[in-house]
């Protein structure tokens, strides 16, 4: 194991366009009158997606392909990439973002380790790896190369076997 950086910039802008365009496509048949009954965050996303231009989408699609290419090069040298699953412990139920406010109000801002590999369509597994001092669960993410699902699952199983997950003590306050 060695520390390595895949060497890509934050792909949030790519995700933002593709997410909004996908939300707009998925909700195209929803009548405007139904928007009031829907999650306000989703409505905001798909309405913004409806305003995107084809050039915005094509630019994001090309950025996604570039990110996938960079990760393919990374996996020529490294079998797997291990990252934290999340940058924070579990957040309070009913919240979209951590209460600290360090990540803004957009849920994707506090999930920087997972969405890049959704973009590249790489297999990844989140495996519990311990608890914080406060007893909250934390996880490690195991990312493999394209079509490396079996490798990721074997690595996740090996990690779980070597380090069984500590159970949360329900009697703690």
PyMOL commands that place a pseudoatom at each C-alpha (Angstrom):
pseudoatom trace, name=CA, resn=UNK, resi=1, chain=A, elem=C, hetatm=0, pos=[0.000, 0.000, 0.000]
pseudoatom trace, name=CA, resn=UNK, resi=2, chain=A, elem=C, hetatm=0, pos=[1.256, 3.473, -0.808]
pseudoatom trace, name=CA, resn=UNK, resi=3, chain=A, elem=C, hetatm=0, pos=[-0.182, 6.954, -0.805]
pseudoatom trace, name=CA, resn=UNK, resi=4, chain=A, elem=C, hetatm=0, pos=[-1.090, 8.025, -4.350]
pseudoatom trace, name=CA, resn=UNK, resi=5, chain=A, elem=C, hetatm=0, pos=[-3.116, 10.803, -5.899]
pseudoatom trace, name=CA, resn=UNK, resi=6, chain=A, elem=C, hetatm=0, pos=[-5.102, 10.064, -9.058]
pseudoatom trace, name=CA, resn=UNK, resi=7, chain=A, elem=C, hetatm=0, pos=[-4.431, 13.677, -10.020]
pseudoatom trace, name=CA, resn=UNK, resi=8, chain=A, elem=C, hetatm=0, pos=[-7.762, 15.154, -11.009]
pseudoatom trace, name=CA, resn=UNK, resi=9, chain=A, elem=C, hetatm=0, pos=[-9.386, 18.445, -10.137]
pseudoatom trace, name=CA, resn=UNK, resi=10, chain=A, elem=C, hetatm=0, pos=[-12.690, 18.592, -8.295]
pseudoatom trace, name=CA, resn=UNK, resi=11, chain=A, elem=C, hetatm=0, pos=[-15.296, 17.304, -10.786]
pseudoatom trace, name=CA, resn=UNK, resi=12, chain=A, elem=C, hetatm=0, pos=[-18.242, 18.975, -9.040]
pseudoatom trace, name=CA, resn=UNK, resi=13, chain=A, elem=C, hetatm=0, pos=[-19.054, 21.196, -12.042]
pseudoatom trace, name=CA, resn=UNK, resi=14, chain=A, elem=C, hetatm=0, pos=[-19.268, 18.109, -14.272]
pseudoatom trace, name=CA, resn=UNK, resi=15, chain=A, elem=C, hetatm=0, pos=[-21.549, 16.325, -11.836]
pseudoatom trace, name=CA, resn=UNK, resi=16, chain=A, elem=C, hetatm=0, pos=[-23.704, 19.405, -11.386]
pseudoatom trace, name=CA, resn=UNK, resi=17, chain=A, elem=C, hetatm=0, pos=[-24.545, 19.645, -15.090]
pseudoatom trace, name=CA, resn=UNK, resi=18, chain=A, elem=C, hetatm=0, pos=[-25.072, 15.911, -15.581]
pseudoatom trace, name=CA, resn=UNK, resi=19, chain=A, elem=C, hetatm=0, pos=[-27.172, 15.607, -12.407]
pseudoatom trace, name=CA, resn=UNK, resi=20, chain=A, elem=C, hetatm=0, pos=[-29.413, 18.525, -13.329]
pseudoatom trace, name=CA, resn=UNK, resi=21, chain=A, elem=C, hetatm=0, pos=[-29.791, 17.370, -16.932]
pseudoatom trace, name=CA, resn=UNK, resi=22, chain=A, elem=C, hetatm=0, pos=[-30.674, 13.866, -15.744]
pseudoatom trace, name=CA, resn=UNK, resi=23, chain=A, elem=C, hetatm=0, pos=[-33.178, 15.207, -13.230]
pseudoatom trace, name=CA, resn=UNK, resi=24, chain=A, elem=C, hetatm=0, pos=[-34.771, 17.338, -15.952]
pseudoatom trace, name=CA, resn=UNK, resi=25, chain=A, elem=C, hetatm=0, pos=[-35.053, 14.333, -18.275]
pseudoatom trace, name=CA, resn=UNK, resi=26, chain=A, elem=C, hetatm=0, pos=[-36.461, 12.087, -15.542]
pseudoatom trace, name=CA, resn=UNK, resi=27, chain=A, elem=C, hetatm=0, pos=[-39.131, 14.601, -14.553]
pseudoatom trace, name=CA, resn=UNK, resi=28, chain=A, elem=C, hetatm=0, pos=[-40.017, 15.964, -18.002]
pseudoatom trace, name=CA, resn=UNK, resi=29, chain=A, elem=C, hetatm=0, pos=[-43.513, 14.486, -17.848]
pseudoatom trace, name=CA, resn=UNK, resi=30, chain=A, elem=C, hetatm=0, pos=[-44.291, 15.825, -14.349]
pseudoatom trace, name=CA, resn=UNK, resi=31, chain=A, elem=C, hetatm=0, pos=[-46.921, 18.564, -14.634]
pseudoatom trace, name=CA, resn=UNK, resi=32, chain=A, elem=C, hetatm=0, pos=[-45.999, 21.939, -13.162]
pseudoatom trace, name=CA, resn=UNK, resi=33, chain=A, elem=C, hetatm=0, pos=[-48.944, 21.689, -10.754]
pseudoatom trace, name=CA, resn=UNK, resi=34, chain=A, elem=C, hetatm=0, pos=[-47.281, 18.681, -9.080]
pseudoatom trace, name=CA, resn=UNK, resi=35, chain=A, elem=C, hetatm=0, pos=[-44.103, 20.584, -8.192]
pseudoatom trace, name=CA, resn=UNK, resi=36, chain=A, elem=C, hetatm=0, pos=[-45.633, 21.806, -4.910]
pseudoatom trace, name=CA, resn=UNK, resi=37, chain=A, elem=C, hetatm=0, pos=[-45.943, 18.198, -3.713]
pseudoatom trace, name=CA, resn=UNK, resi=38, chain=A, elem=C, hetatm=0, pos=[-42.330, 17.324, -4.492]
pseudoatom trace, name=CA, resn=UNK, resi=39, chain=A, elem=C, hetatm=0, pos=[-39.077, 17.716, -2.578]
pseudoatom trace, name=CA, resn=UNK, resi=40, chain=A, elem=C, hetatm=0, pos=[-38.088, 21.387, -3.031]
pseudoatom trace, name=CA, resn=UNK, resi=41, chain=A, elem=C, hetatm=0, pos=[-34.431, 20.488, -3.572]
pseudoatom trace, name=CA, resn=UNK, resi=42, chain=A, elem=C, hetatm=0, pos=[-35.321, 18.126, -6.416]
pseudoatom trace, name=CA, resn=UNK, resi=43, chain=A, elem=C, hetatm=0, pos=[-37.593, 20.723, -8.023]
pseudoatom trace, name=CA, resn=UNK, resi=44, chain=A, elem=C, hetatm=0, pos=[-34.768, 23.280, -7.877]
pseudoatom trace, name=CA, resn=UNK, resi=45, chain=A, elem=C, hetatm=0, pos=[-32.384, 20.803, -9.534]
pseudoatom trace, name=CA, resn=UNK, resi=46, chain=A, elem=C, hetatm=0, pos=[-34.619, 19.732, -12.393]
pseudoatom trace, name=CA, resn=UNK, resi=47, chain=A, elem=C, hetatm=0, pos=[-35.803, 23.258, -13.138]
pseudoatom trace, name=CA, resn=UNK, resi=48, chain=A, elem=C, hetatm=0, pos=[-32.153, 24.320, -13.410]
pseudoatom trace, name=CA, resn=UNK, resi=49, chain=A, elem=C, hetatm=0, pos=[-31.553, 21.302, -15.663]
pseudoatom trace, name=CA, resn=UNK, resi=50, chain=A, elem=C, hetatm=0, pos=[-34.274, 22.468, -18.030]
pseudoatom trace, name=CA, resn=UNK, resi=51, chain=A, elem=C, hetatm=0, pos=[-32.314, 25.684, -18.605]
pseudoatom trace, name=CA, resn=UNK, resi=52, chain=A, elem=C, hetatm=0, pos=[-29.097, 23.913, -19.624]
pseudoatom trace, name=CA, resn=UNK, resi=53, chain=A, elem=C, hetatm=0, pos=[-27.875, 24.132, -23.203]
pseudoatom trace, name=CA, resn=UNK, resi=54, chain=A, elem=C, hetatm=0, pos=[-26.718, 21.179, -25.253]
pseudoatom trace, name=CA, resn=UNK, resi=55, chain=A, elem=C, hetatm=0, pos=[-23.215, 22.662, -25.208]
pseudoatom trace, name=CA, resn=UNK, resi=56, chain=A, elem=C, hetatm=0, pos=[-23.254, 22.610, -21.384]
pseudoatom trace, name=CA, resn=UNK, resi=57, chain=A, elem=C, hetatm=0, pos=[-24.172, 18.929, -21.432]
pseudoatom trace, name=CA, resn=UNK, resi=58, chain=A, elem=C, hetatm=0, pos=[-21.598, 18.022, -24.083]
pseudoatom trace, name=CA, resn=UNK, resi=59, chain=A, elem=C, hetatm=0, pos=[-18.854, 19.872, -22.201]
pseudoatom trace, name=CA, resn=UNK, resi=60, chain=A, elem=C, hetatm=0, pos=[-19.743, 18.003, -19.001]
pseudoatom trace, name=CA, resn=UNK, resi=61, chain=A, elem=C, hetatm=0, pos=[-19.915, 14.699, -20.879]
pseudoatom trace, name=CA, resn=UNK, resi=62, chain=A, elem=C, hetatm=0, pos=[-16.427, 15.307, -22.282]
pseudoatom trace, name=CA, resn=UNK, resi=63, chain=A, elem=C, hetatm=0, pos=[-15.181, 16.200, -18.795]
pseudoatom trace, name=CA, resn=UNK, resi=64, chain=A, elem=C, hetatm=0, pos=[-16.620, 12.943, -17.491]
pseudoatom trace, name=CA, resn=UNK, resi=65, chain=A, elem=C, hetatm=0, pos=[-14.808, 11.014, -20.233]
pseudoatom trace, name=CA, resn=UNK, resi=66, chain=A, elem=C, hetatm=0, pos=[-11.548, 12.783, -19.338]
pseudoatom trace, name=CA, resn=UNK, resi=67, chain=A, elem=C, hetatm=0, pos=[-11.971, 11.870, -15.684]
pseudoatom trace, name=CA, resn=UNK, resi=68, chain=A, elem=C, hetatm=0, pos=[-12.636, 8.231, -16.611]
pseudoatom trace, name=CA, resn=UNK, resi=69, chain=A, elem=C, hetatm=0, pos=[-9.513, 8.236, -18.794]
pseudoatom trace, name=CA, resn=UNK, resi=70, chain=A, elem=C, hetatm=0, pos=[-7.399, 9.619, -15.937]
pseudoatom trace, name=CA, resn=UNK, resi=71, chain=A, elem=C, hetatm=0, pos=[-8.699, 6.936, -13.567]
pseudoatom trace, name=CA, resn=UNK, resi=72, chain=A, elem=C, hetatm=0, pos=[-8.037, 4.224, -16.155]
pseudoatom trace, name=CA, resn=UNK, resi=73, chain=A, elem=C, hetatm=0, pos=[-4.404, 5.422, -16.304]
pseudoatom trace, name=CA, resn=UNK, resi=74, chain=A, elem=C, hetatm=0, pos=[-4.259, 5.421, -12.490]
pseudoatom trace, name=CA, resn=UNK, resi=75, chain=A, elem=C, hetatm=0, pos=[-5.447, 1.805, -12.400]
pseudoatom trace, name=CA, resn=UNK, resi=76, chain=A, elem=C, hetatm=0, pos=[-2.738, 0.754, -14.836]
pseudoatom trace, name=CA, resn=UNK, resi=77, chain=A, elem=C, hetatm=0, pos=[-0.367, 1.214, -11.895]
pseudoatom trace, name=CA, resn=UNK, resi=78, chain=A, elem=C, hetatm=0, pos=[-2.645, 0.630, -8.891]
pseudoatom trace, name=CA, resn=UNK, resi=79, chain=A, elem=C, hetatm=0, pos=[-5.105, -2.210, -8.431]
pseudoatom trace, name=CA, resn=UNK, resi=80, chain=A, elem=C, hetatm=0, pos=[-7.332, -0.324, -5.998]
pseudoatom trace, name=CA, resn=UNK, resi=81, chain=A, elem=C, hetatm=0, pos=[-7.828, 3.139, -4.550]
pseudoatom trace, name=CA, resn=UNK, resi=82, chain=A, elem=C, hetatm=0, pos=[-8.790, 3.491, -0.879]
pseudoatom trace, name=CA, resn=UNK, resi=83, chain=A, elem=C, hetatm=0, pos=[-10.421, 6.691, 0.302]
pseudoatom trace, name=CA, resn=UNK, resi=84, chain=A, elem=C, hetatm=0, pos=[-12.544, 7.737, 3.231]
pseudoatom trace, name=CA, resn=UNK, resi=85, chain=A, elem=C, hetatm=0, pos=[-16.170, 7.056, 2.413]
pseudoatom trace, name=CA, resn=UNK, resi=86, chain=A, elem=C, hetatm=0, pos=[-17.237, 10.438, 3.808]
pseudoatom trace, name=CA, resn=UNK, resi=87, chain=A, elem=C, hetatm=0, pos=[-15.284, 13.421, 5.187]
pseudoatom trace, name=CA, resn=UNK, resi=88, chain=A, elem=C, hetatm=0, pos=[-17.480, 13.566, 8.310]
pseudoatom trace, name=CA, resn=UNK, resi=89, chain=A, elem=C, hetatm=0, pos=[-19.102, 11.055, 10.632]
pseudoatom trace, name=CA, resn=UNK, resi=90, chain=A, elem=C, hetatm=0, pos=[-22.798, 10.313, 10.223]
pseudoatom trace, name=CA, resn=UNK, resi=91, chain=A, elem=C, hetatm=0, pos=[-25.014, 13.390, 10.317]
pseudoatom trace, name=CA, resn=UNK, resi=92, chain=A, elem=C, hetatm=0, pos=[-28.227, 13.890, 12.223]
pseudoatom trace, name=CA, resn=UNK, resi=93, chain=A, elem=C, hetatm=0, pos=[-31.350, 12.243, 10.854]
pseudoatom trace, name=CA, resn=UNK, resi=94, chain=A, elem=C, hetatm=0, pos=[-33.485, 14.605, 8.806]
pseudoatom trace, name=CA, resn=UNK, resi=95, chain=A, elem=C, hetatm=0, pos=[-30.601, 16.761, 7.580]
pseudoatom trace, name=CA, resn=UNK, resi=96, chain=A, elem=C, hetatm=0, pos=[-29.195, 16.935, 4.046]
pseudoatom trace, name=CA, resn=UNK, resi=97, chain=A, elem=C, hetatm=0, pos=[-25.887, 18.428, 5.180]
pseudoatom trace, name=CA, resn=UNK, resi=98, chain=A, elem=C, hetatm=0, pos=[-23.850, 18.450, 8.395]
pseudoatom trace, name=CA, resn=UNK, resi=99, chain=A, elem=C, hetatm=0, pos=[-24.973, 20.952, 11.031]
pseudoatom trace, name=CA, resn=UNK, resi=100, chain=A, elem=C, hetatm=0, pos=[-21.478, 22.499, 11.127]
pseudoatom trace, name=CA, resn=UNK, resi=101, chain=A, elem=C, hetatm=0, pos=[-22.219, 24.446, 7.950]
pseudoatom trace, name=CA, resn=UNK, resi=102, chain=A, elem=C, hetatm=0, pos=[-18.685, 23.880, 6.639]
pseudoatom trace, name=CA, resn=UNK, resi=103, chain=A, elem=C, hetatm=0, pos=[-20.088, 22.192, 3.544]
pseudoatom trace, name=CA, resn=UNK, resi=104, chain=A, elem=C, hetatm=0, pos=[-22.835, 24.653, 2.597]
pseudoatom trace, name=CA, resn=UNK, resi=105, chain=A, elem=C, hetatm=0, pos=[-26.411, 23.586, 2.001]
pseudoatom trace, name=CA, resn=UNK, resi=106, chain=A, elem=C, hetatm=0, pos=[-25.855, 21.389, -1.057]
pseudoatom trace, name=CA, resn=UNK, resi=107, chain=A, elem=C, hetatm=0, pos=[-25.700, 17.693, -0.130]
pseudoatom trace, name=CA, resn=UNK, resi=108, chain=A, elem=C, hetatm=0, pos=[-23.094, 16.873, -2.750]
pseudoatom trace, name=CA, resn=UNK, resi=109, chain=A, elem=C, hetatm=0, pos=[-20.530, 19.220, -1.150]
pseudoatom trace, name=CA, resn=UNK, resi=110, chain=A, elem=C, hetatm=0, pos=[-20.076, 16.859, 1.781]
pseudoatom trace, name=CA, resn=UNK, resi=111, chain=A, elem=C, hetatm=0, pos=[-19.775, 13.739, -0.374]
pseudoatom trace, name=CA, resn=UNK, resi=112, chain=A, elem=C, hetatm=0, pos=[-16.526, 14.446, -2.255]
pseudoatom trace, name=CA, resn=UNK, resi=113, chain=A, elem=C, hetatm=0, pos=[-15.130, 10.921, -2.132]
pseudoatom trace, name=CA, resn=UNK, resi=114, chain=A, elem=C, hetatm=0, pos=[-18.030, 9.067, -3.734]
pseudoatom trace, name=CA, resn=UNK, resi=115, chain=A, elem=C, hetatm=0, pos=[-19.434, 11.034, -6.655]
pseudoatom trace, name=CA, resn=UNK, resi=116, chain=A, elem=C, hetatm=0, pos=[-16.235, 11.112, -8.762]
pseudoatom trace, name=CA, resn=UNK, resi=117, chain=A, elem=C, hetatm=0, pos=[-16.525, 7.351, -9.158]
pseudoatom trace, name=CA, resn=UNK, resi=118, chain=A, elem=C, hetatm=0, pos=[-20.216, 7.567, -9.955]
pseudoatom trace, name=CA, resn=UNK, resi=119, chain=A, elem=C, hetatm=0, pos=[-19.122, 9.811, -12.803]
pseudoatom trace, name=CA, resn=UNK, resi=120, chain=A, elem=C, hetatm=0, pos=[-16.455, 7.395, -14.003]
pseudoatom trace, name=CA, resn=UNK, resi=121, chain=A, elem=C, hetatm=0, pos=[-18.767, 4.405, -13.502]
pseudoatom trace, name=CA, resn=UNK, resi=122, chain=A, elem=C, hetatm=0, pos=[-16.135, 2.556, -11.506]
pseudoatom trace, name=CA, resn=UNK, resi=123, chain=A, elem=C, hetatm=0, pos=[-17.067, -0.096, -8.984]
pseudoatom trace, name=CA, resn=UNK, resi=124, chain=A, elem=C, hetatm=0, pos=[-16.709, 0.982, -5.380]
pseudoatom trace, name=CA, resn=UNK, resi=125, chain=A, elem=C, hetatm=0, pos=[-17.674, -0.448, -2.011]
pseudoatom trace, name=CA, resn=UNK, resi=126, chain=A, elem=C, hetatm=0, pos=[-18.072, 1.249, 1.324]
pseudoatom trace, name=CA, resn=UNK, resi=127, chain=A, elem=C, hetatm=0, pos=[-16.918, -0.917, 4.200]
pseudoatom trace, name=CA, resn=UNK, resi=128, chain=A, elem=C, hetatm=0, pos=[-17.356, -0.037, 7.885]
pseudoatom trace, name=CA, resn=UNK, resi=129, chain=A, elem=C, hetatm=0, pos=[-13.913, 0.461, 9.392]
pseudoatom trace, name=CA, resn=UNK, resi=130, chain=A, elem=C, hetatm=0, pos=[-14.519, 1.774, 12.880]
pseudoatom trace, name=CA, resn=UNK, resi=131, chain=A, elem=C, hetatm=0, pos=[-16.241, 4.234, 15.137]
pseudoatom trace, name=CA, resn=UNK, resi=132, chain=A, elem=C, hetatm=0, pos=[-15.516, 7.814, 16.104]
pseudoatom trace, name=CA, resn=UNK, resi=133, chain=A, elem=C, hetatm=0, pos=[-14.834, 8.674, 19.753]
pseudoatom trace, name=CA, resn=UNK, resi=134, chain=A, elem=C, hetatm=0, pos=[-18.512, 9.513, 19.963]
pseudoatom trace, name=CA, resn=UNK, resi=135, chain=A, elem=C, hetatm=0, pos=[-19.466, 6.042, 18.726]
pseudoatom trace, name=CA, resn=UNK, resi=136, chain=A, elem=C, hetatm=0, pos=[-20.569, 7.047, 15.222]
pseudoatom trace, name=CA, resn=UNK, resi=137, chain=A, elem=C, hetatm=0, pos=[-19.719, 4.690, 12.351]
pseudoatom trace, name=CA, resn=UNK, resi=138, chain=A, elem=C, hetatm=0, pos=[-17.100, 5.564, 9.738]
pseudoatom trace, name=CA, resn=UNK, resi=139, chain=A, elem=C, hetatm=0, pos=[-16.239, 3.774, 6.530]
pseudoatom trace, name=CA, resn=UNK, resi=140, chain=A, elem=C, hetatm=0, pos=[-13.504, 3.238, 3.989]
pseudoatom trace, name=CA, resn=UNK, resi=141, chain=A, elem=C, hetatm=0, pos=[-14.270, 3.266, 0.281]
pseudoatom trace, name=CA, resn=UNK, resi=142, chain=A, elem=C, hetatm=0, pos=[-12.588, 0.738, -1.997]
pseudoatom trace, name=CA, resn=UNK, resi=143, chain=A, elem=C, hetatm=0, pos=[-12.520, 1.813, -5.656]
pseudoatom trace, name=CA, resn=UNK, resi=144, chain=A, elem=C, hetatm=0, pos=[-11.530, -0.479, -8.504]
pseudoatom trace, name=CA, resn=UNK, resi=145, chain=A, elem=C, hetatm=0, pos=[-10.920, -0.111, -12.219]
pseudoatom trace, name=CA, resn=UNK, resi=146, chain=A, elem=C, hetatm=0, pos=[-13.767, -0.291, -14.732]
pseudoatom trace, name=CA, resn=UNK, resi=147, chain=A, elem=C, hetatm=0, pos=[-15.217, -3.797, -14.789]
pseudoatom trace, name=CA, resn=UNK, resi=148, chain=A, elem=C, hetatm=0, pos=[-13.218, -4.596, -11.645]
pseudoatom trace, name=CA, resn=UNK, resi=149, chain=A, elem=C, hetatm=0, pos=[-16.297, -5.406, -9.578]
pseudoatom trace, name=CA, resn=UNK, resi=150, chain=A, elem=C, hetatm=0, pos=[-15.045, -8.838, -8.483]
pseudoatom trace, name=CA, resn=UNK, resi=151, chain=A, elem=C, hetatm=0, pos=[-11.726, -7.345, -7.306]
pseudoatom trace, name=CA, resn=UNK, resi=152, chain=A, elem=C, hetatm=0, pos=[-13.528, -4.671, -5.264]
pseudoatom trace, name=CA, resn=UNK, resi=153, chain=A, elem=C, hetatm=0, pos=[-15.831, -7.249, -3.688]
pseudoatom trace, name=CA, resn=UNK, resi=154, chain=A, elem=C, hetatm=0, pos=[-12.907, -9.558, -2.842]
pseudoatom trace, name=CA, resn=UNK, resi=155, chain=A, elem=C, hetatm=0, pos=[-11.022, -6.647, -1.257]
pseudoatom trace, name=CA, resn=UNK, resi=156, chain=A, elem=C, hetatm=0, pos=[-14.109, -5.605, 0.726]
pseudoatom trace, name=CA, resn=UNK, resi=157, chain=A, elem=C, hetatm=0, pos=[-14.580, -9.160, 1.972]
pseudoatom trace, name=CA, resn=UNK, resi=158, chain=A, elem=C, hetatm=0, pos=[-10.894, -9.435, 2.910]
pseudoatom trace, name=CA, resn=UNK, resi=159, chain=A, elem=C, hetatm=0, pos=[-11.089, -6.159, 4.846]
pseudoatom trace, name=CA, resn=UNK, resi=160, chain=A, elem=C, hetatm=0, pos=[-14.250, -7.252, 6.650]
pseudoatom trace, name=CA, resn=UNK, resi=161, chain=A, elem=C, hetatm=0, pos=[-12.636, -10.597, 7.521]
pseudoatom trace, name=CA, resn=UNK, resi=162, chain=A, elem=C, hetatm=0, pos=[-9.436, -8.995, 8.807]
pseudoatom trace, name=CA, resn=UNK, resi=163, chain=A, elem=C, hetatm=0, pos=[-11.241, -6.237, 10.707]
pseudoatom trace, name=CA, resn=UNK, resi=164, chain=A, elem=C, hetatm=0, pos=[-14.792, -7.172, 11.700]
pseudoatom trace, name=CA, resn=UNK, resi=165, chain=A, elem=C, hetatm=0, pos=[-16.995, -4.155, 12.261]
pseudoatom trace, name=CA, resn=UNK, resi=166, chain=A, elem=C, hetatm=0, pos=[-17.275, -3.001, 15.854]
pseudoatom trace, name=CA, resn=UNK, resi=167, chain=A, elem=C, hetatm=0, pos=[-20.913, -2.915, 16.853]
pseudoatom trace, name=CA, resn=UNK, resi=168, chain=A, elem=C, hetatm=0, pos=[-22.445, 0.296, 18.142]
pseudoatom trace, name=CA, resn=UNK, resi=169, chain=A, elem=C, hetatm=0, pos=[-23.113, 0.114, 21.854]
pseudoatom trace, name=CA, resn=UNK, resi=170, chain=A, elem=C, hetatm=0, pos=[-26.827, 0.962, 22.112]
pseudoatom trace, name=CA, resn=UNK, resi=171, chain=A, elem=C, hetatm=0, pos=[-26.492, 1.517, 25.874]
pseudoatom trace, name=CA, resn=UNK, resi=172, chain=A, elem=C, hetatm=0, pos=[-24.262, 4.596, 25.350]
pseudoatom trace, name=CA, resn=UNK, resi=173, chain=A, elem=C, hetatm=0, pos=[-25.889, 7.989, 25.790]
for i in range(1, 173): cmd.bond("trace and resi %d" % i, "trace and resi %d" % (i + 1))
show_as sticks, trace
zoom trace
